[in-house]
């Protein structure tokens, strides 16, 4: 049986997002934006807007104490927080 084709971002993000701590969120964000540019060929304007949207989302959802926290992203990005952000829009 053939192994499924894996895109480059899958290989660079082997660690599950839930296991990543808040201190790694900027690294994850940059890898995602790099993937969008290199693999998906998004325009510079689209990338700029994705960056702004991600920064707004993170500012809204991350508690102020999370910048130095070792909490996992799965513990921080709860369904409740994401829904609050969507309602805020």
C-alpha positions in Angstrom: 0.0 0.0 0.0 1.4 3.4 -1.0 2.1 6.0 1.7 0.0 9.2 1.4 1.6 12.2 -0.2 2.7 14.7 2.5 2.9 18.4 1.9 6.0 20.3 3.2 4.1 21.9 6.0 3.1 18.5 7.4 6.8 17.5 7.7 7.8 20.7 9.5 4.9 20.6 11.9 5.3 17.0 13.2 4.7 18.1 16.8 0.9 18.2 17.3 -0.4 21.8 17.8 -1.9 20.9 21.1 1.5 20.0 22.5 3.1 23.3 21.4 3.5 25.8 24.2 2.5 29.4 23.8 6.2 30.4 23.5 6.3 28.6 20.1 3.2 30.3 18.6 5.3 32.9 16.7 7.4 30.1 15.2 4.2 28.2 14.2 2.7 31.3 12.7 5.8 32.0 10.6 5.9 28.4 9.3 2.3 28.7 8.3 2.8 32.0 6.4 6.0 30.6 4.8 3.9 27.5 3.6 1.3 29.8 2.2 3.9 31.7 0.3 6.1 28.9 -0.9 3.6 26.1 -1.5 0.3 27.7 -2.1 1.8 30.8 -3.9 -0.3 33.4 -2.1 0.2 37.0 -3.1 2.1 39.4 -0.8 -1.2 41.2 -0.1 -3.0 38.0 0.9 0.0 37.1 3.1 -0.1 40.5 4.8 -3.8 40.1 5.5 -3.4 36.6 6.9 -0.6 37.9 9.2 -2.8 40.7 10.4 -5.8 38.4 11.0 -3.6 35.9 12.9 -2.2 38.7 15.0 -5.6 40.0 15.8 -6.9 36.5 16.7 -3.9 35.8 18.9 -4.2 39.2 20.7 -7.9 38.5 21.4 -7.6 34.8 22.4 -4.3 34.6 24.3 -4.6 35.6 27.9 -2.1 38.3 28.9 -0.4 35.9 31.3 0.1 33.4 28.4 3.2 35.1 27.0 5.4 33.4 29.5 3.1 30.4 30.2 4.0 26.8 29.4 0.4 26.0 28.8 -0.3 24.1 25.7 -2.2 25.8 22.8 -4.9 23.2 23.2 -5.6 24.4 26.7 -5.6 28.0 25.6 -7.5 27.9 22.3 -10.7 26.5 23.6 -14.0 26.3 21.7 -15.3 29.0 24.0 -12.5 31.4 23.2 -12.7 30.9 19.5 -16.5 31.4 19.5 -16.0 34.6 21.6 -13.6 35.9 18.9 -16.0 35.1 16.1 -18.8 36.8 17.9 -16.5 39.8 18.5 -16.0 40.2 14.7 
